[in-house]
Each structure stands twice: as C-alpha cells, then as structure tokens.
Amino acid sequence: MLVIPGNYGKDTCDGYSRRAVLRVGSSAIAGLSAATLLEKAAGAAEISDEEARYGGKGFGAAKSVIMLYLQGGPSHLDLWDPKTNVPDNVRSVFKNIDTKLPGIQFTELMPKLAQQIDRATLIRSVSYTPVGLFNHTAAIYQMLTGYTADNVSPSGQLEPPSPKDFPNFGCNIVRLKPLAAPMLPFVMMPRPLQESNVIGKAGTAGFLGRAFDPYYLYPSGDDMDMAKMERVRVDDLTLRQDVPLDRLQRRASLRDTITAGMKSMDKAVQQYALNEYYEKALGLVLSGKAREAFNLSSESAELREKYGNNTFGQSCLLARRLVEAGTRVVEVNWPKVANSDNHSWDVHTGLSDRMKRQSAPMLDAALSALLEDLDQRGLLQETLVVAVGEFGRSP
C-alpha cells in the first residue's frame, strides 16, 4: 500500500523515508534501498528556474567526480609543496625532484605522480576557517560541505550528524545533475567519514534528505589486504534467493497490468512518478550493470598491482569502474584515521619514516594510476578527479 507519512521529516527536504515510495507494489522488488536515489535524482529535473541555473548546462566538460579525500592532514611540505631556500626547520627532509611541468617540483616521495602532473592542476593555497581550535572535525566539515560547522566545542569537536547539517558536496551534485540511466548516483568507500568517534559528519545529505545520501561501502578486513575490496557486499543490487529472476519478472508484469487499470490513481502516480522509478529500480537489478561494476576480479592482475595492493589503491580502481559504468560521484576516503602505527595521514610522531614507508607510496601509486587509466580510456576529459586533505602540516 502507499503510505503518506504525514509530518515525518517536516524540517528536512524529504517528507518520506528512503523506501516509502517503493511500497506500491513493493513485493515485486527485493532489496532496493538504492531505488529512491534514482527517484530523487530524476526529480531534480523539476526544480525551479532559480535553482536550475545552478545545475543547468555550464562550460565544464566533467560528467563525473572522483574525490580522493586524504583525511588526516597530509604534510604538503613533504609531498607536492616542498620549500626551497628556507631554513632547515621548514624544509622537508626529503629531496626535491622535478616534475613533468617545468618549474614545479615535488619531493622524492611522489615520483610517479610527478610524471602525471601535466594532466592535473596543482593548487597550493587551499585552507579552512577554524571555528574554535584548529581541529580535524571542523575542517572536514568545511572542506566537504563548504560551510563552517555550528555546535563546535572549545576543543573543535563536532556533534554527531544531524538532518539539519549542510550536505556533502556529492549529494548536491546528484540532486542538481540527475542520472538518466539506472545506476548508483553517489558511492562512498571504503568507509564513511569518521573522526574522533564522530561517524558520518559531512558525509550525508543533511537537510536535502536521506534519499540523497551516498551508497556506503564498508568492507571488513585489514586495509593492507588487497582482497578486502573484493569482499564488498552489494546486497541492495542482488535478488534474494527466494525471489528467482523469472518470478520477479512475473511480479513486474502483474504490477503493470494492475497499474494500467488504476485510472483513479493517475494523478497520484504522476505525482510520485512511481512507474518511472519502479522501472529504473527494476532495471538496475535485472541488468546487473551496477553489480558488474563492483567486480574487481575482472581487472588484470597487472593493473590491480599498478593501483596498489591496499584498500586505497583498490578503491581508486573501483572508483574508475563505477564512473565508467555511469556513477556521477565517487568519494574515496583515506582508510586510516587514527594516529597510530599505520598509514594514517594524522601523524604526530615519526612523520618522515611513516610517510616514506606507508602513506606516500600508497597515494603516489594509486593517484598516478587513476589519472593514467582514465586518460587511456578517454574518461579523464569528462571526469573531475580531486585529491585533497582537510589541512596540511606545519614544519
């Protein structure tokens, strides 16, 4: 039956839950939490003229965005912004190397990316406006939403996510640039944003409503395990074992027959575009396009090795596959966030050793491989790749 949820979500943009719109004929589809993402994305075409001017045709050629979010505060001084002719206490301990662009130098930690920088734009002036103390959580919120956070404690910590938060940049994109084909609009991996025990802040659709939230992937296992991303479960895109394909198709056919005779509900159907979104959701399940995009094993061992034998590298490869399949936005969050003996960018001690052994080689391999791979497939001209942290490091 169709449920109209009254005042639910009255101070958010979505007046009904993530699955409510599929409750008409819901027995015909199993496990489609992604379906309302399609509905809401398509609904963006009906926004007002005032709103449409922000999502209409522009001069840019990008059709998709891959955000590589280097959470933890990577030291720019030791990567892509080395200082020369400065005192020892400011200069990186790593040697400078030339890049493919004359006059631009990186440190020796980024040899592969140095040969790909002609495909990129290097911005060395990004900063954030602190609210309270300089802290990761407030900076993350501003970097990924564009707004400073309210309710910041004196230590700079944030409250948990709220329906009144500003939306993640990707949620805005999929609202204003809807997908025409049945594909996941926005995917975030290999984990949701997390900092100081606050999970999800700046990684949701906030006041836009839950239907614009990313599709989260959070596989279990160690981040240095190359097979971790192969354990991704995409249950929402898979038929339940008790609903065979032919049975699902028969249910869809029955629903079409019933719908055709429901003259009295024409206006309701038009209002909610139930048939249109049902067909898109059904197509997403039946086509297997989205499920196939998650199949990393179809890539050659050589290419997977090139991206890196770790979660970040394989996530970047999966991001390329998703964009190639039609996903609008992919956000790859750096796997480690805690300051411990791992590849986190949040390094307070032993920075030079840990960056040299762990984090820098992972970034150098994955980002350079992604740029080259996209270019070779003709996707780079229509894919905006952004690699950024919430802030850098002082000398």
C-alpha positions as semicolon CSV with decimal commas, in nm:
position;residue;x (nm);y (nm);z (nm)
1;M;0,000;0,000;0,000
2;L;0,100;0,362;-0,040
3;V;0,194;0,526;0,288
4;I;0,194;0,905;0,315
5;P;0,397;0,970;0,629
6;G;0,231;1,291;0,747
7;N;0,469;1,527;0,928
8;Y;0,765;1,289;0,918
9;G;1,080;1,479;0,834
10;K;0,894;1,811;0,841
11;D;1,213;2,012;0,884
12;T;1,400;1,827;0,610
13;C;1,355;1,823;0,236
14;D;1,238;1,464;0,218
15;G;0,889;1,420;0,352
16;Y;0,906;1,042;0,347
17;S;1,151;0,765;0,421
18;R;1,415;0,617;0,193
19;R;1,196;0,322;0,093
20;A;0,845;0,464;0,119
21;V;0,797;0,540;-0,247
22;L;0,856;0,175;-0,340
23;R;0,580;0,047;-0,115
24;V;0,338;0,046;-0,410
25;G;0,392;-0,299;-0,550
26;S;0,684;-0,347;-0,313
27;S;0,653;-0,726;-0,327
28;A;0,779;-0,711;-0,684
29;I;1,124;-0,593;-0,579
30;A;1,352;-0,719;-0,305
31;G;1,638;-0,523;-0,151
32;L;1,628;-0,193;-0,339
33;S;1,739;0,077;-0,095
34;A;1,913;0,241;-0,391
35;A;1,586;0,284;-0,578
36;T;1,482;0,609;-0,416
37;L;1,822;0,751;-0,500
38;L;1,715;0,715;-0,862
39;E;1,381;0,874;-0,789
40;K;1,526;1,175;-0,614
41;A;1,798;1,218;-0,873
42;A;1,542;1,220;-1,153
43;G;1,324;1,458;-0,954
44;A;1,597;1,720;-0,972
45;A;1,488;1,791;-1,329
46;E;1,174;1,952;-1,184
47;I;1,345;2,210;-0,965
48;S;1,259;2,577;-1,003
49;D;1,413;2,806;-1,263
50;E;1,606;2,982;-0,987
51;E;1,759;2,654;-0,871
52;A;1,804;2,522;-1,222
53;R;2,053;2,793;-1,308
54;Y;2,298;2,629;-1,069
55;G;2,252;2,285;-1,223
56;G;2,200;2,371;-1,585
57;K;2,446;2,348;-1,869
58;G;2,777;2,509;-1,795
59;F;3,112;2,544;-1,967
60;G;3,263;2,246;-1,787
61;A;3,305;1,912;-1,958
62;A;3,302;1,698;-1,643
63;K;3,025;1,441;-1,618
64;S;3,155;1,264;-1,307
65;V;3,359;1,344;-0,996
66;I;3,607;1,124;-0,811
67;M;3,702;1,274;-0,477
68;L;4,009;1,124;-0,311
69;Y;3,974;1,255;0,040
70;L;4,310;1,231;0,219
71;Q;4,169;1,255;0,568
72;G;4,412;1,320;0,848
73;G;4,605;1,620;0,720
74;P;4,882;1,512;0,480
75;S;5,202;1,714;0,507
76;H;5,208;1,920;0,188
77;L;5,566;2,021;0,266
78;D;5,675;1,659;0,223
79;L;5,466;1,583;-0,086
80;W;5,368;1,839;-0,350
81;D;5,470;2,171;-0,192
82;P;5,836;2,145;-0,091
83;K;6,004;2,469;0,013
84;T;6,343;2,565;-0,122
85;N;6,592;2,820;0,007
86;V;6,435;2,812;0,352
87;P;6,577;2,726;0,696
88;D;6,624;2,363;0,790
89;N;6,331;2,371;1,032
90;V;6,095;2,448;0,742
91;R;6,250;2,245;0,463
92;S;6,140;1,883;0,415
93;V;6,386;1,608;0,497
94;F;6,311;1,459;0,155
95;K;6,487;1,564;-0,163
96;N;6,312;1,767;-0,428
97;I;6,254;1,616;-0,772
98;D;6,148;1,773;-1,099
99;T;5,802;1,702;-1,237
100;K;5,682;1,692;-1,595
101;L;5,593;2,061;-1,564
102;P;5,893;2,297;-1,581
103;G;5,943;2,488;-1,257
104;I;5,720;2,257;-1,050
105;Q;5,887;2,025;-0,801
106;F;5,760;1,750;-0,571
107;T;5,952;1,558;-0,311
108;E;6,110;1,224;-0,387
109;L;5,808;1,055;-0,226
110;M;5,594;1,125;-0,534
111;P;5,797;1,006;-0,838
112;K;5,502;0,852;-1,027
113;L;5,267;1,143;-0,976
114;A;5,545;1,381;-1,079
115;Q;5,522;1,229;-1,428
116;Q;5,143;1,269;-1,438
117;I;5,114;1,626;-1,313
118;D;5,072;1,763;-1,666
119;R;4,726;1,604;-1,653
120;A;4,635;1,796;-1,336
121;T;4,605;2,139;-1,180
122;L;4,808;2,191;-0,863
123;I;4,651;2,420;-0,603
124;R;4,874;2,508;-0,309
125;S;4,661;2,777;-0,144
126;V;4,364;2,584;-0,001
127;S;4,290;2,647;0,366
128;Y;3,995;2,644;0,602
129;T;3,842;2,885;0,850
130;P;3,871;2,742;1,202
131;V;3,578;2,750;1,441
132;G;3,723;2,720;1,788
133;L;4,057;2,542;1,783
134;F;4,220;2,406;1,469
135;N;4,083;2,055;1,456
136;H;4,016;1,780;1,204
137;T;3,641;1,753;1,253
138;A;3,559;2,119;1,189
139;A;3,798;2,128;0,893
140;I;3,649;1,811;0,742
141;Y;3,300;1,958;0,766
142;Q;3,400;2,279;0,591
143;M;3,607;2,103;0,325
144;L;3,332;1,864;0,221
145;T;3,024;2,084;0,266
146;G;3,163;2,432;0,200
147;Y;3,026;2,564;0,529
148;T;3,162;2,614;0,878
149;A;3,003;2,397;1,144
150;D;2,772;2,500;1,423
151;N;2,783;2,347;1,770
152;V;3,160;2,317;1,789
153;S;3,308;2,253;2,130
154;P;3,608;2,455;2,257
155;S;3,830;2,165;2,152
156;G;3,696;2,181;1,798
157;Q;3,493;1,860;1,816
158;L;3,161;1,828;1,637
159;E;2,829;1,679;1,732
160;P;2,711;1,365;1,551
161;P;2,544;1,401;1,210
162;S;2,208;1,577;1,207
163;P;1,926;1,608;0,950
164;K;1,994;1,981;0,967
165;D;2,357;1,951;0,854
166;F;2,473;2,100;0,528
167;P;2,501;1,831;0,260
168;N;2,819;1,671;0,136
169;F;2,924;1,817;-0,200
170;G;2,837;1,492;-0,379
171;C;2,480;1,498;-0,251
172;N;2,435;1,842;-0,405
173;I;2,575;1,720;-0,735
174;V;2,343;1,423;-0,769
175;R;2,048;1,643;-0,680
176;L;2,128;1,907;-0,941
177;K;2,277;1,673;-1,202
178;P;2,049;1,369;-1,201
179;L;2,135;1,047;-1,378
180;A;1,925;0,940;-1,674
181;A;2,037;0,575;-1,659
182;P;1,960;0,339;-1,368
183;M;2,294;0,349;-1,185
184;L;2,405;0,436;-0,832
185;P;2,441;0,817;-0,831
186;F;2,687;0,858;-0,540
187;V;2,911;0,594;-0,381
188;M;3,135;0,649;-0,076
189;M;3,406;0,398;0,018
190;P;3,586;0,217;0,177
191;R;3,427;0,360;0,490
192;P;3,208;0,652;0,594
193;L;3,378;0,965;0,722
194;Q;3,491;0,923;1,080
195;E;3,687;1,144;1,316
196;S;3,716;1,147;1,696
197;N;3,437;0,890;1,737
198;V;3,201;1,104;1,527
199;I;3,091;0,894;1,229
200;G;2,933;1,039;0,918
201;K;2,965;1,413;0,982
202;A;2,993;1,593;0,644
203;G;2,925;1,264;0,467
204;T;2,546;1,275;0,445
205;A;2,283;1,468;0,252
206;G;2,181;1,655;0,566
207;F;1,879;1,876;0,508
208;L;1,841;1,757;0,148
209;G;1,703;1,431;0,283
210;R;1,826;1,077;0,318
211;A;1,740;0,981;-0,038
212;F;2,042;1,185;-0,149
213;D;2,279;1,009;0,093
214;P;2,572;0,823;-0,064
215;Y;2,562;0,449;-0,112
216;Y;2,816;0,343;0,154
217;L;3,062;0,058;0,111
218;Y;3,235;-0,059;0,428
219;P;3,403;-0,398;0,377
220;S;3,561;-0,572;0,673
221;G;3,927;-0,662;0,699
222;D;4,270;-0,505;0,719
223;D;4,340;-0,205;0,498
224;M;4,660;-0,360;0,365
225;D;4,467;-0,664;0,243
226;M;4,430;-0,637;-0,134
227;A;4,133;-0,873;-0,129
228;K;3,938;-0,653;0,112
229;M;3,752;-0,468;-0,164
230;E;3,654;-0,799;-0,322
231;R;3,452;-0,871;-0,009
232;V;3,223;-0,578;-0,078
233;R;2,863;-0,692;-0,045
234;V;2,615;-0,519;-0,269
235;D;2,302;-0,675;-0,123
236;D;2,071;-0,400;-0,243
237;L;2,156;-0,481;-0,603
238;T;2,115;-0,856;-0,573
239;L;1,799;-1,064;-0,597
240;R;1,705;-1,251;-0,283
241;Q;1,750;-1,624;-0,315
242;D;1,378;-1,675;-0,255
243;V;1,289;-1,442;-0,545
244;P;1,412;-1,603;-0,870
245;L;1,454;-1,384;-1,176
246;D;1,150;-1,522;-1,361
247;R;0,935;-1,472;-1,053
248;L;1,046;-1,111;-1,023
249;Q;0,966;-1,052;-1,389
250;R;0,619;-1,208;-1,346
251;R;0,553;-0,980;-1,050
252;A;0,660;-0,681;-1,255
253;S;0,424;-0,786;-1,535
254;L;0,137;-0,828;-1,289
255;R;0,202;-0,487;-1,143
256;D;0,198;-0,330;-1,490
257;T;-0,140;-0,491;-1,559
258;I;-0,287;-0,363;-1,234
259;T;-0,143;-0,016;-1,280
260;A;-0,293;0,012;-1,628
261;G;-0,640;-0,021;-1,479
262;M;-0,595;0,228;-1,198
263;K;-0,746;0,533;-1,371
264;S;-0,850;0,687;-1,044
265;M;-0,490;0,697;-0,926
266;D;-0,343;0,863;-1,234
267;K;-0,270;1,185;-1,054
268;A;-0,105;1,009;-0,762
269;V;0,107;0,801;-0,995
270;Q;0,211;1,110;-1,187
271;Q;0,288;1,296;-0,867
272;Y;0,520;1,030;-0,734
273;A;0,635;0,903;-1,076
274;L;0,603;0,554;-0,932
275;N;0,607;0,370;-1,262
276;E;0,914;0,553;-1,386
277;Y;1,121;0,492;-1,074
278;Y;0,996;0,139;-1,036
279;E;1,115;0,061;-1,388
280;K;1,454;0,222;-1,323
281;A;1,498;0,031;-0,998
282;L;1,391;-0,291;-1,163
283;G;1,632;-0,225;-1,448
284;L;1,914;-0,168;-1,201
285;V;1,859;-0,512;-1,052
286;L;1,788;-0,704;-1,371
287;S;2,065;-0,556;-1,583
288;G;2,340;-0,639;-1,337
289;K;2,529;-0,330;-1,456
290;A;2,594;-0,197;-1,108
291;R;2,689;-0,537;-0,968
292;E;2,933;-0,591;-1,251
293;A;3,095;-0,254;-1,181
294;F;3,190;-0,383;-0,835
295;N;3,361;-0,691;-0,978
296;L;3,729;-0,602;-0,936
297;S;3,835;-0,955;-1,024
298;S;3,759;-0,881;-1,389
299;E;4,057;-0,643;-1,399
300;S;4,401;-0,773;-1,489
301;A;4,645;-0,856;-1,211
302;E;4,892;-0,614;-1,367
303;L;4,652;-0,319;-1,348
304;R;4,546;-0,401;-0,995
305;E;4,910;-0,416;-0,891
306;K;4,966;-0,079;-1,053
307;Y;4,697;0,080;-0,838
308;G;4,848;-0,075;-0,525
309;N;4,799;-0,381;-0,305
310;N;4,593;-0,199;-0,045
311;T;4,244;-0,074;0,022
312;F;4,307;0,280;-0,105
313;G;4,454;0,164;-0,434
314;Q;4,177;-0,087;-0,499
315;S;3,916;0,172;-0,402
316;C;4,059;0,407;-0,666
317;L;4,034;0,130;-0,924
318;L;3,676;0,062;-0,819
319;A;3,605;0,435;-0,849
320;R;3,715;0,424;-1,212
321;R;3,492;0,124;-1,279
322;L;3,192;0,296;-1,122
323;V;3,243;0,616;-1,320
324;E;3,285;0,411;-1,634
325;A;2,951;0,242;-1,558
326;G;2,774;0,574;-1,511
327;T;2,804;0,672;-1,143
328;R;2,805;1,051;-1,104
329;V;3,011;1,092;-0,784
330;V;3,255;0,862;-0,603
331;E;3,425;0,963;-0,279
332;V;3,721;0,753;-0,169
333;N;3,810;0,827;0,192
334;W;4,160;0,754;0,314
335;P;4,130;0,425;0,504
336;K;4,304;0,510;0,830
337;V;4,210;0,800;1,055
338;A;4,366;0,725;1,393
339;N;4,712;0,839;1,497
340;S;4,875;0,501;1,541
341;D;5,146;0,293;1,377
342;N;4,977;0,267;1,039
343;H;4,940;0,461;0,715
344;S;4,729;0,740;0,861
345;W;4,800;1,098;0,750
346;D;4,733;1,208;1,108
347;V;5,097;1,176;1,201
348;H;5,221;1,334;1,523
349;T;5,543;1,139;1,563
350;G;5,777;0,969;1,319
351;L;5,628;1,156;1,025
352;S;5,915;1,117;0,781
353;D;5,959;0,743;0,838
354;R;5,591;0,657;0,821
355;M;5,524;0,871;0,516
356;K;5,817;0,716;0,333
357;R;5,722;0,357;0,416
358;Q;5,344;0,372;0,411
359;S;5,117;0,661;0,317
360;A;5,313;0,839;0,042
361;P;5,378;0,528;-0,173
362;M;5,010;0,433;-0,148
363;L;4,897;0,776;-0,267
364;D;5,164;0,806;-0,536
365;A;5,079;0,471;-0,693
366;A;4,700;0,496;-0,675
367;L;4,653;0,856;-0,790
368;S;4,902;0,831;-1,076
369;A;4,748;0,502;-1,191
370;L;4,399;0,650;-1,176
371;L;4,490;0,951;-1,390
372;E;4,668;0,737;-1,647
373;D;4,390;0,478;-1,655
374;L;4,116;0,738;-1,701
375;D;4,316;0,909;-1,975
376;Q;4,378;0,586;-2,166
377;R;4,006;0,506;-2,156
378;G;3,904;0,851;-2,276
379;L;3,739;0,932;-1,943
380;L;3,974;1,194;-1,800
381;Q;3,830;1,480;-2,005
382;E;3,487;1,419;-1,853
383;T;3,593;1,315;-1,501
384;L;3,697;1,566;-1,236
385;V;3,950;1,398;-1,005
386;V;4,013;1,586;-0,680
387;A;4,273;1,484;-0,421
388;V;4,264;1,696;-0,106
389;G;4,304;1,681;0,271
390;E;4,137;1,897;0,535
391;F;4,465;2,081;0,602
392;G;4,840;2,039;0,575
393;R;5,112;2,028;0,840
394;S;5,323;2,296;0,999
395;P;5,703;2,249;0,986
